Amino acid sequence: MAKFFGNLNLVMLVGLLAAIGVMFSYQDIEPVSINTVFHWLHVFIGILWIGLLYYLNFVQVPTMPAIPAELKKGVTGYIAPKVLFYFRWAALLTVVTGLVIAWNAGYVHRALVLQGATRAEDMIGLGMDLALIMAFNVWFIIWPAQKKILGIVEASDAEKAAAAPRALIASRLNTLLLLPMLYCMANANINV
Ligand code: HEM
């Protein structure tokens, strides 16, 4: 038992097989399609992205000042790079799965430019635009700044000092945008 649950990949594989079992058990009410599979993948990877945004803003950033200097390396050298790996790739995959859903449903362009055929399309379009701003912040502001702060790329002390507030503001802006974005995502209900 401990051997099985000690192996994360094996646990995820069995979870995936269980999910596929559920998909085919409910084919009668929800036929398996690009739409159903990508909705599931979208919410799965979206939770990972947002979960790490919560961790960074509610746990890591507020706690760092209280951590003794000699222990900070545990976070900056080991935990933070791992967090940023899953954070940025989850952001990208959330965008990709979301665009596939909208493209498959035929409203991707008009939703993104907020010219939806229905109010619901405008609502999901607003959610998508806010989420795309969030993904831009991750890949083009937070990650480049964090690479300097964590010493993943060469940077002078002045560059590191300038990167820190840039990363914090972009991360807090994402925390702010998350709330209206998620309301649109959860309630557009175009899928119904
Ligand atoms: C943090 C980022 C995001 C989270 C947490 C998130 C979460 C969600 C959730 C919970 C749903 C509802 C699923 C359902 O009703 O079955 C949803 C639907 C959707 N999301 Fe996202 N989303 C995010 C980003 C994005 C992005 C970046 C895009 C595209 C650019 C996108 C496009 C969509 C679309 C098209 C739908 C389907 C709407 C519907 O059928 O009602 N999402 N999202």
Residues whose N, C-alpha, C, O or C-beta is under 5 A from the ligand:
A	BS01	HEM	H39 V43 G46 I47 W49 I50 T94 V95 G98 L99 I101 A102 I124 M128 A131 L132 M185 A186 A188 N189 I190 N191
